[in-house]
Amino acid sequence: MSIVKTVAELDAIYGETSEASLIKVSGRLTAGYRRLIEASPIVALATCGPEGLDCSPRGDPGTVMSIVDDRTLVLPDRRGNNRIDSLRNIVRDGRVALLFLIPGSNTTLRINGRAEISVDPKLLGSLAMEGKLPRSAIVVSVGEIYFQCARALMRARIWDQAAWPDVSDLPTPGSLMRELKQDFDSLTYDRDWPERAKNSMW
C-alpha cells in the first residue's frame, strides 16, 4: 500500500484548484448563502477537543440555525443523549465546522469558524420551541463559508427514494446496545423509545 504523507505529494496527484473552488469562499454570509441556511433544517456539527474529534447531527423544523448577522449564527442545543460531547469540546477548543443539508437539493453548504456556548436568558428565550427553552446555545462566528460540490449527493442519489435501501431489517438502537451489554433489555428499550422521544423532543 502506498501512503501519501505530504502536501507536495497530494498536489502532484490532484493538480491545481479550479478558479470556481476559490472564488466561492467568503468570510461572511452573502445573500445567496443566507438563503441556503434559511432553507436547511439539518446541519452536521464537527468539533475538536483533547480527546479527539466529534460530529453530530442537529435539526429543527424549517431552519436549524438562526442568523444574527452576516458573520454570526446561533444553534440551539436541543434535547439529546446528554453526552454533550460537542459542548465539552467547544469550551476547550472553539474551532467548529458545519455542513448544511437541504432536502431535495444537491447543494450543501460548509462553514468553518469558531464557537462559544451562551446561556443568555434573552437568547435562549428567542429559541424556545413549544414553550421549552434549550439549556444553551452555540454561537458560531463565521471564518469561511462556501457551497460544496454536488457530486457526492448526486452519486449517493440521496433524495431518490428508488435508490434508498430497505431499512426494515437494520439493527435497532436496542439491539446495538445489547451487542455491547448482553443483559440489556433491548425489547423494552425499542418498544418505549418512540413515545419517549415524542415526549422529550424539545
Protein Blocks (a to p, Z undefined) as FASTA:
>chain_A
ZZdfbfklmmmmnopadfklmmmpccbdcfklmmmmmmpcbdcdddddfkbccdddddde
hiabdcfblmbccddddddehnommmmmmmmomcdcdddddehiabdcdddddddddfbf
klmmmmggehiacfbdcddddfbdcdddfklmmmnommlmklpccfklgccfklmmmmmm
mkbcfklmmmmmmmmmmmmmZZ
